[in-house]
Amino acid sequence: MSNEDEFYDAVTGLDSDESYEGTSESSFKDAQVFDSSSQKNNGSVPQENGIKKHRTSLPAPMFSRNSVSIWGILKKCIGLELSKITMPIVLNEPLSFLQRITEYMEHTYLINRACSLSDSIQRMQAIAAFAVSAVASQWDRTGKPFNPLLGETYELIREEQGYRLVSEQVSHHPPVSAFHAESLAGDFVFHGSIYPKLKFWGKSVEAEPRGTITLELLKHNEAYTWSNPYCCVHNIILGKLWIEQYGTVEIVNHSTGDKCVLNFKPCGMFGKELHKVEGYIQDKSKKKHCIIYGKWTECMWSVDPQAYEAHKKSERKGDNKKHKHEEMDGAENDDADDMPEVQETVSVIPGSTLLWRIESRPPDSATMYNFTHFAMSLNELEPGMEAILASTDCRFRPDIRAMESGNMDEASREKERLEEKQRSARKERAKNDDEWSTRWFQMGTNPYTGSQGWLYTGGYFNRNYQDLPDIY
């Protein structure tokens, strides 16, 4: 295996990982459901009403990771960025990081909802729910995606959800993945370039988000930008792997000045804050219009600020009585960071509006890398695709294909072969003084933030795939 294998552990953009079915039993009394009918049919679950079906399982279940110890690999890396570290392939999941990024699109119905709304605050609510839902698929996803090869691409067209997406690995050192999605009806454009920075801290791996995500609602002439929260994968060496996301995510509407500030809360000493997200939406005069709350693993709600404060005030009275008792019961485990007991429900404040609820997982998800319905379909190679897709598409990667079929030995051999082929090509370019040229994206300036990023130059779906690099 190459010593240049980047350790993308549970990030995603797309950055990170956690995922078991959180079935809420919250009381829905005095709560409104905000246009949830469109949520039932979001393209991730096979339908019987004419909508195209996608596969609901992988060809083979995952291999057990119980026998794998990576302490010998990581013990010299404490506090350092995890680059040029060789990781056993058994720690992977059979998807490329380009495909993991595509999981942002699982809840595209939230973008479509935002496009249909006339009020800017309500549009921001839908976009905030979309930003949270984009990391929900990472719940319990403790396998790392394959690092894309330089020049690797991925496309996804979902006519039932009304969009198409293309992504490209535009840089290898540092690893940068660029993506561009657009509405088939011309309603929105969603794009960004992702390059998370990962560090090992002894018991855990932390992913620092890098890169700006931009969503343009063309009908409303609006642009929203944000970055992902931090992600931490606990118990890399010993114990059960578990994930938390934390940090502040700030979504800005560059047209109206509206802003949504979301606080992904860290676990805390007693685990009470695990998975929680709280925040608010304010206009350009900094007036708060609503409070957003919930869990990124379960659901998100919106409520009036006054109702929220009154509810919190009554909650604090009860919490103060229990605090001393919890302090006495708390204990620290030096061997593993035990995952706090998960409370699978969100306490719904009367008068709240439901913005988003997570979809249930497939019945056999636990034995198939904890994939969602949507993730199960991403590496599917349907009949006729070979003649249409670019030869650089992830679906043609032999190591990923072998792994999802359960052939780990072949997957490992193919991964080593592809990495050696990539190194040889880089040496040949250096010898001839040639520079790598990206095909579908170019470095440019984000017009809304002024920051540098990789922007789609167009033309991919014209299907002119001459002179593509031979990377597989």
Summary of the structure (lengths in Angstrom):
residues: 472
radius of gyration: 22.1
end to end distance: 15.7
largest distance: 72.2
contacts: 1513
relative contact order: 0.19
helix: 25%
strand: 26%
